[in-house]
Amino acid sequence: MFPLIAIAGPTGSGKTALALFLARQFDAEIVNCDSLQLYRGFNIGTAKTPPDKRQGIPHHLFDVLSAESGYSAGEYSRVAREVLAEISSRGRLPLLVGGTGFYLRSLLVGLPSLPPKNESLRRRLAERELHRPGSLHKILSRLDPECAVRIHANDTQKLIRAVELRLLTLAPRPTSESATPLIGYRILTIGLDPEPIQLRERLESRTREMFAAGLLDEVRGLLAHGLSGDEKPFEALGYRQALQVLRGACTIEQAIESTITATRQYAKRQRTWFRRDPSIQWVRSFGEQAVACNFATALIEDWLAKS
């Protein structure tokens, strides 16, 4: 059994800092599990670690997608499993890092067998949502109320897929019993859970720093290179608001305040998602703080010794 370590937690909790520290301590390689850091060119708003700040540590699944393309959770799982196998085959320790809970679950636990995408149906659903915002969430609430509770009314992509599956199968989403979990690995998952008030403060300061660091210029550059602004990564927090500024729909300060509010809400949803996983070993700290580094180091040393 190969060892695999995962670091989870809400946005802003310091997952990257802890990952870099642990990678140095245990000679590990970092594997991205953040759906937005997969995209090339989307750097400031995703808090992606620049290559010159990676301390010579190998990083995988960063900057692998163009904005026009994308991975479903199932596609991410397939590619990530190949990356993990390659790292482990060299006798190195893979360190999985990110806050996209659904991607992490699809990789470790697997996904039920689902029908492929129906592009014609998806286009019709997208057009309906465009002309009648909120309609897909209402449809899903009627077809599958339990699923609708778990998807935000503004998450169009997830709503399209959920409604599509319900219409194609005429049944609720298959149960997890039909999923294929990751095999051949012993998995240790460490979760970061800083005090909510401190996290709120950090998310506000980080958002302001993000705009000050040139987020608007980054978006201008992306548009200047031929993107329309309708691509999937532009739906992300910060990028959506930056587009509104550039299109004259709001001021910079309004965009910043909107991003702060939405990011806090997102972090709360992430925390709720990860808290449902009883296997996660939690530390109530930011990832760069000594308490987190010491806790994780001792935990991993003990865990590896028992391998």
C-alpha positions in Angstrom: 0.0 0.0 0.0 1.4 3.4 -1.0 1.1 6.3 1.4 -1.0 9.3 0.3 -1.5 12.5 2.3 -4.3 15.0 1.6 -4.7 18.5 3.0 -8.2 19.9 3.0 -10.1 22.9 4.5 -11.8 26.1 3.5 -10.3 28.8 1.2 -7.8 31.0 3.0 -7.0 28.5 5.7 -3.4 28.1 4.7 -3.4 24.8 2.8 -0.7 25.8 0.4 1.6 27.0 3.2 1.2 23.8 5.1 1.7 21.7 1.9 5.0 23.5 1.1 6.2 22.9 4.7 5.3 19.2 4.7 6.7 18.7 1.2 10.1 19.9 2.5 9.9 17.8 5.6 8.9 14.5 3.9 10.4 15.0 0.4 6.9 15.0 -1.1 5.4 16.1 -4.4 2.3 18.4 -4.4 -0.8 17.4 -6.4 -3.4 20.1 -7.0 -7.0 19.4 -5.9 -8.4 22.9 -6.6 -10.6 23.1 -9.7 -9.6 26.6 -10.6 -5.8 26.2 -10.3 -6.0 23.7 -13.1 -6.5 26.7 -15.5 -3.6 28.5 -17.2 -3.6 32.3 -16.9 -5.9 32.4 -13.8 -3.3 33.1 -11.1 -4.0 36.1 -8.8 -7.7 35.3 -8.2 -6.9 31.6 -7.4 -4.0 32.3 -5.1 -1.9 30.0 -7.2 1.7 29.6 -6.0 4.0 31.1 -8.7 6.7 28.8 -10.0 9.4 30.8 -8.4 7.8 30.4 -5.0 7.5 26.6 -5.2 10.9 26.1 -3.6 11.9 23.5 -6.1 9.1 21.1 -5.0 7.4 19.3 -7.9 3.9 20.5 -8.5 1.4 18.5 -10.5 -2.0 19.4 -12.2 -1.4 23.2 -12.1 -1.9 25.2 -15.4 -3.0 22.1 -17.4 -6.2 23.4 -18.9 -7.2 26.3 -21.2 -10.1 28.4 -20.2 -12.2 27.0 -23.0 -11.8 23.4 -21.7 -12.4 21.8 -18.3 -12.6 18.7 -16.2 -15.6 17.1 -14.7 -15.0 15.6 -11.3 -14.8 12.2 -13.0 -12.2 13.4 -15.5 -10.2 15.0 -12.8 -10.3 11.8 -10.8 -9.0 9.8 -13.7 -6.1 12.1 -14.5 -5.2 12.6 -10.8 -5.1 8.9 -10.2 -2.6 8.5 -13.1 -0.5 11.3 -11.5 -0.6 9.7 -8.1 0.4 6.3 -9.6 3.4 7.9 -11.4 4.6 9.7 -8.2 4.3 6.6 -6.1 6.0 4.4 -8.7 9.1 6.5 -8.1 9.0 6.0 -4.4 7.9 9.6 -3.7 5.1 10.7 -1.4 2.2 12.4 -3.1 0.7 15.3 -1.2 -2.8 16.2 -2.4 -3.8 19.8 -1.7 -7.0 21.8 -2.4 -10.4 22.9 -1.3 -12.6 21.5 -4.1 -14.4 18.9 -1.9 -16.2 17.2 -4.8 -13.0 16.6 -6.7 -11.3 15.2 -3.5 -14.3 12.9 -2.9 -14.3 11.7 -6.6 -10.6 10.9 -6.4 -10.6 9.1 -3.1 -14.0 7.6 -2.9 -15.0 7.5 -6.5 -18.2 8.5 -8.3 -21.3 6.4 -9.1 -21.6 5.2 -12.7 -23.4 8.0 -14.6 -24.5 8.6 -18.2 -22.3 10.8 -20.4 -23.1 14.4 -21.1 -26.0 15.1 -23.5 -24.8 18.3 -25.2 -28.1 19.1 -26.8 -30.0 18.9 -23.5 -27.3 20.8 -21.7 -27.6 23.7 -24.3 -31.3 23.8 -23.8 -30.9 23.9 -20.0 -28.3 26.6 -20.2 -30.5 28.7 -22.4 -33.4 28.3 -20.1 -31.3 29.4 -17.1 -30.0 32.4 -19.1 -33.5 33.6 -19.9 -35.1 32.6 -16.6 -32.5 32.8 -13.9 -33.2 30.5 -11.0 -35.4 28.2 -13.0 -33.0 25.2 -12.9 -32.8 25.2 -9.2 -36.6 25.3 -9.0 -36.8 22.3 -11.4 -34.2 20.4 -9.5 -36.0 21.1 -6.2 -39.1 19.4 -7.7 -37.2 16.5 -9.3 -34.7 15.8 -6.5 -35.1 18.0 -3.4 -32.2 16.3 -1.5 -29.8 17.1 -4.3 -31.1 20.7 -4.7 -30.3 21.4 -1.1 -26.6 20.7 -1.8 -26.2 22.9 -4.8 -26.2 26.7 -4.7 -28.8 28.4 -6.8 -26.1 30.3 -8.7 -23.9 27.3 -9.5 -25.2 26.9 -13.1 -22.8 24.2 -14.2 -23.7 21.9 -11.3 -27.4 22.6 -11.7 -27.2 21.7 -15.4 -25.5 18.4 -14.7 -27.9 17.5 -11.8 -31.0 18.3 -13.9 -29.5 16.5 -16.9 -28.9 13.4 -14.9 -32.4 13.4 -13.4 -34.0 13.8 -16.8 -31.7 11.2 -18.5 -32.1 8.5 -15.8 -35.6 9.3 -14.6 -34.2 8.4 -11.2 -32.3 10.0 -8.3 -28.5 10.0 -8.5 -27.1 6.5 -8.1 -25.8 5.7 -4.6 -22.1 5.6 -3.7 -22.1 1.8 -3.6 -21.6 1.8 -7.3 -18.5 4.0 -7.1 -14.9 2.7 -7.5 -12.7 4.0 -4.7 -9.0 4.7 -5.0 -7.2 1.4 -4.3 -3.6 0.6 -3.4 -3.2 3.6 -1.0 -3.2 4.3 2.7 -4.7 7.7 3.0 -4.2 10.4 5.7 -6.3 13.5 5.4 -5.5 16.6 7.5 -8.0 19.4 7.8 -7.4 23.0 8.6 -10.1 24.7 10.6 -9.0 28.2 11.9 -11.3 30.2 14.1 -14.2 31.6 12.0 -13.7 35.2 13.1 -10.0 35.1 12.2 -10.8 33.4 8.9 -13.3 36.1 8.0 -10.7 38.7 8.7 -8.1 36.9 6.5 -10.6 36.5 3.6 -11.3 40.2 3.6 -7.6 41.2 3.7 -6.7 38.6 1.1 -9.5 39.8 -1.2 -8.3 43.4 -1.0 -4.7 42.3 -1.6 -5.9 40.3 -4.6 -7.4 43.4 -6.3 -4.4 45.5 -5.3 -2.0 42.9 -6.8 -3.5 43.4 -10.3 -6.6 41.1 -10.7 -8.2 43.6 -13.0 -5.1 43.7 -15.2 -5.0 39.9 -15.2 -8.6 39.8 -16.5 -7.9 42.5 -19.1 -5.0 40.4 -20.3 -7.1 37.3 -20.6 -9.7 39.1 -22.6 -7.1 40.7 -24.8 -5.9 37.2 -25.7 -9.2 36.2 -27.1 -11.3 35.0 -24.2 -14.9 36.2 -24.0 -15.5 36.2 -20.3 -18.1 33.5 -20.6 -15.6 30.7 -20.0 -16.0 28.5 -16.9 -13.2 30.0 -14.8 -14.7 33.5 -15.1 -17.5 32.3 -12.9 -15.0 32.1 -10.0 -15.1 34.5 -7.1 -13.1 37.6 -7.9 -13.1 37.0 -11.6 -16.8 37.4 -11.9 -16.7 40.7 -10.0 -13.6 41.9 -11.9 -15.5 41.4 -15.2 -18.3 43.5 -13.8 -15.9 46.3 -13.1 -14.4 46.1 -16.6 -17.9 46.1 -18.1 -19.0 49.1 -16.1 -21.5 47.2 -14.1 -20.0 48.2 -10.7 -17.2 50.1 -9.0 -14.0 48.5 -7.8 -15.1 48.9 -4.2 -18.4 47.3 -4.9 -16.6 44.4 -6.6 -14.3 44.0 -3.6 -17.2 44.0 -1.1 -19.2 41.5 -3.2 -16.2 39.2 -3.4 -15.6 39.4 0.3 -19.2 38.4 1.1 -19.3 35.6 -1.5 -15.9 34.2 -0.4 -17.0 34.1 3.2 -20.1 32.2 2.2 -18.1 29.8 0.1 -15.7 29.1 2.9 -18.6 28.3 5.2 -20.0 25.9 2.6 -16.5 24.2 2.3 -16.2 23.8 6.0 -19.7 22.2 6.2 -18.7 19.8 3.3 -15.4 18.7 4.9 -16.9 18.4 8.3 -19.1 15.5 7.1 -16.0 13.4 6.5 -15.2 11.5 9.8 -11.7 10.4 8.5 -10.3 14.0 8.5 -7.8 14.8 11.3 -8.5 18.4 12.2 -6.3 21.1 13.5 -7.9 24.4 14.6 -5.2 26.7 13.1 -4.0 28.3 9.9 -1.6 26.2 7.9 1.4 28.4 8.3 1.2 28.5 12.1 3.5 26.4 14.2 0.6 24.5 15.8 -0.5 23.2 12.4 3.0 22.4 11.2 3.9 20.6 14.4 0.6 18.7 14.6 0.8 17.6 11.0 4.5 16.6 11.3 3.9 14.5 14.4 0.8 13.0 12.9 2.5 12.0 9.7 5.6 10.6 11.4 3.5 8.4 13.6 1.3 7.4 10.6 4.2 6.5 8.4 5.9 4.5 11.2 2.8 2.3 11.4 2.9 1.6 7.6 
